[in-house]
Amino acid sequence: MNESKVTPGTLYIVATPIGNLGDISARALDILAQVDIIACEDTRHTQKLLSAFSIKNKTLSMHDHNERQRQEYIASLLQEGKSIALVSDAGTPLISDPGFHLVRHCRSLGLAVSPIPGACAVISALSVAGLPTDRFTFEGFLPSKSNARKNTLLALANEARTMVFYDAPRRAIDTIKDIVVTLGGERHVVIARELTKTFETIHSDKAESLLAWLEQDPNQLKGEMVLIIEGYQADPDEISAEAINTLKLLLAEMKPKKACAITAEIYGVKKNALYDIALSLKT
């Protein structure tokens, strides 16, 4: 395998393992070993990773609280021809981690920004969830307060795509209770905890059953967690409010049979179900 050579003046967005150090790519190691500086959320945390692979490059802290200040400095180094790698504490940078402002600033200056792909908790969890992945939405961290969390979930109640969240396992029981209240106990939910680590757990069930499982096993309230919720699946026989409104308008102008036939063709619903509604509207 050929060693990847760094290009001067380039910012590399380097994915690191989410748990198992064996998941780091050979290319990531090449880049980290060659760049002039490694920008990271927590230099102490990243130093452990670098030490494991005998990488001794200089590190620079860049986190949520200093990113705006650091971006000018990092950009100036890149303009001087320095090569820099950006890493997060785990996984792919910028996925609910710092880096957005830096990357946007560098791109606005015409500086090269290059991805070094690797582990990502969102994608890893989706790959083993057993829920549809042709369309999904990543919603980041759920709010820590119950009312705010419920409001977030209610706003997504009719979201048809599979939904992915980050959440703290210590809040898992409260979160699943809120899912039962807002989305219903029958909604399918997957908890992917401690992915790639020794106590990796992937558990899927209906929300009510998942809640009982969590309450019986306090060990599941530790570590890092990805929460995946099945998208809303409309009842194929359910008649929408819009269809009913159209039916009402047509009933004022024509006989029920014809009104139901036209409404059924427009909305793709069963005529018999519409006819029952038409009869109830007449009474």
Secondary structure, 3 states (H helix, E strand, C coil): CCCCCCCCCEEEEECECCCCHHHCCHHHHHHHHHCCEEEECCHHHHHHHHHHCCCCCEEEECCCCCHHHHHHHHHHHHHCCCCEEEECCCECCCCCCCCHHHHHHHHHCCCEEEEECCCCHHHHHHHHHCCCCCCEEEEEECCCCHHHHHHHHHHCCCCCCEEEEEECHHHHHHHHHHHHHHHCCCCEEEEEECCCCCCCEEEEEEHHHHHHHHHHCHHHHCCCEEEEECCCCCCCCCCCHHHHHHHHHHHCCCCHHHHHHHHHHHHCCCHHHHHHHHHHHHC
